Structures are given as C-alpha cells and as structure tokens.
Amino acid sequence: MIIPPALAATIASADQTPVLRFWDRLDPRGQSRLLAQLEAVRWDELGALRRLALQPPTASVAAPDSTTAVTPPCHLLGNPQNGTAVAEAIVAGQQALTQGRVGAILVAGGQGTRLGCRGPKGLYQVGPLSGATLFEVLLGKLRAVRRRYGKDVPLAIMTSSATDADTKAYLAATDCCGLDPRHLFTFQQQDLPALDAATGNLLLDAPDHVAMAPDGHGGMLTALAASGGLEWFAARGTEHLMSFQVDNPLAMPLHPEFIGCHILAHADISTQVVRKTDPAERVGVVVSIAGRTHVIEYSDLPATVAAERLGDGGLRFHAGSIAVHGFTRAFLERVAARHDALPLHLAHKAVPHLDATGTLIKPKVPNAIKFERFIFDLMPLADTVCVVEIAAEEGFAPLKNPVGSAADAPEHVRAALLRRAHHLLSRAGVSVREGVEVELDPASILDEQDIAAVLPHGSVIDSPQVVRQP
Ligand code: UTP
C-alpha cells in the first residue's frame, strides 16, 4: 500500500515524517490502521498544538491573590442562614424534577491512569458489601430519583476511545443498570495527539498507532453538541443539565436544593464546592476575579496564596471545586456555537512510545505533552454562577488512586460510603451495632425518607446488610 500523495505531502509540510518510520515494515492491516488514524488527524490544528507544546509554560489564568480575587458567596446546603431559603430552593428543585425539566450528563471518558484499572473506571467495584460498580451506584441514583418524582431523568454518558466499547458492552449486559434505554444517550469525546515534549513530534505507541488521549472533560461541550445531544435533551423538555464525574460515587447532582438554587438564581452555571480546610488539599478553588467566576487549579495556586487565612482562621480561598455542575441548556447551546469557548491546557505526562529502533519505552518521568479542555473554563463566560457548598462527607469521595495510596483510593471511597450510610441511618433514627457494616442501595434509598419506608424509627441493625426498598 502506498500513502496517498496528498496525505504524504501534508505530513511532510507539518514536519511529522518520523510518524511513518515503520511504514515499510507494517502488514496491510497495520498500514490501514495507521492510515485511518493519520487521515483523522486535524493537521491544521496540529501546528497550533505543537507551538503550544514547545512554548514556555504559562498558567491559563493569572494566579489570584487577595487583591484581585475573592471567594464568591456560597449557598450552604441545608443551612437556614442562607439568603435563598432552603425550603424555597428544595421546592423549586422538586418541582423541576417532577415536571421532567432536569437532565444529567455523566463524564466517563477518562483513562484512569492513576488508578491503573483495566477498562473504564465506571466498571470499578466500590460497593463495600454489594460490590456495586461506580456505574451501578451513579445510575442507580437516577432510578431512585425516578421512583421519588415519577419522571425519568434523561442521562447522557460521555465516553472516549479509551472507554466507549467497554462502556457500551457493560450497559448492554446490565440492561443499562435498570434505566430506561429510551432516556439514555451515549456520546464519544474527541482524541487529541500526545506530542513529544522536546520536539513537538507525534509519538507512536505501536508501529501502526499514534499515541492519542481524550481531550479532557471539557471535550463534553463540543462532543455533546456534535452528537446531537443538546437536541436530544431539548426533545425531552430538559432545561437544566446537571453534570458529574464517574469517579465520585457520593456525587449528588440531582439534590433538589442544588437544582432549586440554580433555578432561583437564574444561573447559567451552578457548581458544588466543599470547604477546603487544608491548603495542601488537591482540589481547585472557585474564585471571583473582576466579577467573573473561575476555577483555579490547585497546581496554579501559589502555596502562599493557598495558605492565606481570614480573621476567623478559615482559608481565604476555601471553595474547593468537586466538578458537580448545573447548566441551563440554553447556555450550553450558546457557548457550543463558539469555537474559542474552552482553552487548551497542557499536561506533562509519561507516555509510552517507540524509540527510533522500534523499542517500546515506558518512561518514568514525563516525556510528552497531552492536551485537555476543562468544563469549568465555561464559568467566566457565564453571567451568573451560583456556588453551593456541600459537606464533603455527603457528596465527595473521589476514586483516583490505587489501593494503598494516601488518599482517594478504593478503601477510602468504600469507607466514605459506609460513613454516609451510618449517618443517614442515624438521621432516620436507626442505630447500627458497633463494627457492623451497612450499605444503602443507591437505586432505592435517596435519603432518610426512603430509609423510614423500610426501617421504622428505633430499629437496630446488628448484622452486615444492604438496606433497600422492595
Ligand atoms: P480525571 O481528570 O481525574 O482523569 O477525570 P481520570 O481519567 O479519571 O484519571 P487519570 O488522571 O488518568 O488518573 C475526572 C473525571 O473526568 C472524566 C473522567 O472519566 C472522570 O470522571 N474525564 C476526564 C473525561 O470524561 N474525559 C477526559 O478526557 C478526562
């Protein structure tokens, strides 16, 4: 097989001919595989990516300090001292759920490299007793909402080249974890090439394959629009879209008070935060700079600024972003039409690649640049952003790292699910004998009201079990 001359010329003028160095050694199947990938490369964008990769690193937003940035006002979930009354927000949220005006977007395209699991992270089992997967837990919550409010919540799941086939096979094998497939939509984000940090060249991770990576959770915006997902939501009457990530089984994107605050504030975007108390916590912070809201990544926040404290002893920048957002569909439609809505962020990563002799190198230190878009970069484009602070033990237990890590490991996530269950049980007046592990079935237990339907106030649980409604 020969390389089509026009493509060969494009590759040469982009100064990327090393990508063809093993061409003559490939069998016809390998040649077609590489050719298909090279034909899909957006060569016009590649030059810009290369320039970005080779220029000295810069932060996308100037590092905030106390003269330019403030923490925006936060609605404290469940706290009666809020400007917006809690009860009023809950009613508004419940009404929107009952009327079917709320949809959800689950981003599940990440490669889960730190966790090191085989296959999509969504298939990772986190249920402490049940062994339920992240997908079962998170999709289960939508079943519990349907049961409570009598309406399906349309759900769009974003996959990537790394997770698409396995996620679809899993959904088919599990009957969509009990959700009605008519209200489930999957769409795939784009890949972007990883570039050699020293030369800006494409990297091969096999003789017939260019190293690529998903374009970040911000890839959601263009992928949702390009796949017809926004029309799919519109056809279902969905006005508000709550987005969440596959690696946080405690996520509560459909909490009625959160939805209600978003609606009552007429916000383009709403976002959940947890109160940061330790400056070293690895979460970005929500700040307001010149009247616009931004999320500053923890790596872009100078340590001295992160550690600044206010008179009451709390951190000045305490609104830790947990990537649970609400958007109006109208806002997403507006920004999806812009090409410049989301900037590219560069990440130095260790990317396995072939050297000039064809030997696979697995670097221990970063050798390549990956490009990602972050969905929170939409915040400065929003006229109104509503920030809702939740308690971390209620809604944030991310799974990032392998067993035995200091934080965000499977054992921490399971412990957080158990603690949450104990807390809800005690709020429902149910006690649990010391040392007994109890899990709540996410598909039938949303809160203490659902617990009360199966366990009367005053009950005692004395053996390990999963509490569920029939
Ligand atoms: P992370 O940024 O933590 O990435 O994703 P990850 O893939 O889970 O893990 P590492 O960094 O490779 O170890 C946070 C959330 O955003 C989604 C992930 O699936 C996860 O829900 N995500 C991330 C995407 O959907 N697409 C991406 O390109 C990146």
Boltz pocket constraint, residues with backbone or C-beta under 6 A from the ligand:
constraints:
  - pocket:
      binder: B
      contacts: [[A, 107], [A, 108], [A, 109], [A, 110], [A, 111], [A, 112], [A, 113], [A, 114], [A, 115], [A, 121], [A, 158], [A, 160], [A, 189], [A, 214], [A, 215], [A, 216], [A, 217], [A, 219], [A, 244], [A, 245], [A, 246], [A, 247], [A, 399], [A, 400]]
      max_distance: 6.0
